[in-house]
Amino acid sequence: MLKAWFIGFLFIIFAGIIFFLSFITGVIIWIRFIIFIIGLFTFFVISIGMNWFGPSKYTYKLEDWDDTDKWYQVDYDKNKWNVILDTHTHTSASDGKLSVEQVIKYHQSVGFNACVITDHNTMRNIEEVLRLKRKYKDEFILIPGMEYTTFRIHICLIGITQWDCKKIPSRPTDQQIKEVIEKTHEMGGVVAVCHYPWSTWARHSTGEPRMSTHPTREQMLEWGVDLIECANWDDDISLIDYKSYEFARTRNSIGPCVGTDMHEPYKNPLCGWTLLNAKEFTAEAVLQELKNHRTEVLLKPEGAQYPIIHTRNIWYDIFRPLIMLGEKFEDLFRWDKSPVINYAGMSSWIIYFFLIFLIFEIALFLF
């Protein structure tokens, strides 16, 4: 009887020790898992930050554009047109890689003698734009502006010098878009609707357009938009938009235009230019032509290569793995630059991370 009691007692003690050790082991594993998740999240944030704010792939200097013999020569009728305009471009004030002055040099090297600075929902570099507008007035027309960027529509507000960017809604109503157009006109500016192919392209996974409630071309015309992009150098769906060109060509109250949508030089093939005949070589004369919809576009469907070679940035190569991972992680939440979660991609990454943790735990147990 005593022996049976003693054996039972030892069994309880042994079971308690096993349970305690199992509990402690489980707690330790959970602690390691929590540390793993925190470390993973930190790595996740750092990599996305490197993709957004990390070093550029190339180092850009003003002297890179000094050799004018390398500049691309646009073949157009110089007796008919005197201004070659880009209505849509970006600087480092938003998500571009170049300063305002570098943007001027870039445009000169690819055939333009005029452009509009249209950073996303910001005009924080307006003083610099106006300063350089005066500096280059005899050789290049620099026009201030902004890209009104939402999840419903992107439109370039051309010729304005101020905007209350804090009140830009993510999904403006029809009335709000009309008010933006009216306000721009009241300020002496013009409005161009951007990249229809990019905005209305249907996702392969859902069949839904990027911007499912994007206003139609007919609505844009009715609401008073002045210009419509017929080519966009940064459009990954279609560089040339023949449908918009035909739409503008057959209407008198909307003009065709070309936007480089340039964020960084090497990404953008040369595919089109906006042509105007301004009475004077000034921003005011150009704006007058745009208001009267007297524009034409020169299209280059086959594209051409950017003619300038820039120095490779060694810091980009050092951080390249983080930057590339950040781009992949960003796609999970900003797929097609709209608020859609790519659940398939996210599931794959979650499985990969759990497998890494599981392999680590098995290795720790075995060795």
Secondary structure by P-SEA (a helix, b strand, c coil): caaaaaaaaaaaaaaaaaaaaaaaaaaaaaaaaaaaaaaaaaaaaaaaaaaacccccccccccccccccccccccccccccccccccccccccccccccaaaaaaaaaaacccbbbbcccccccaaaaaaaaaaaacccbbbbbbbcccccccccccccccccccccccccccaaaaaaaaaaaaaacbbbbbcccccccccccccccccccccccaaaaaaaccccccccccccccccccaaaaaaaaacccccccccccccccccccccbbbbbbcccccaaaaaaaaaaccbbbbbbcccccccbbbbbcaaaaaaaaaaaaaaaaaaacccccccccaaaaaaaaaaaaaaaaaaaaaaaaac
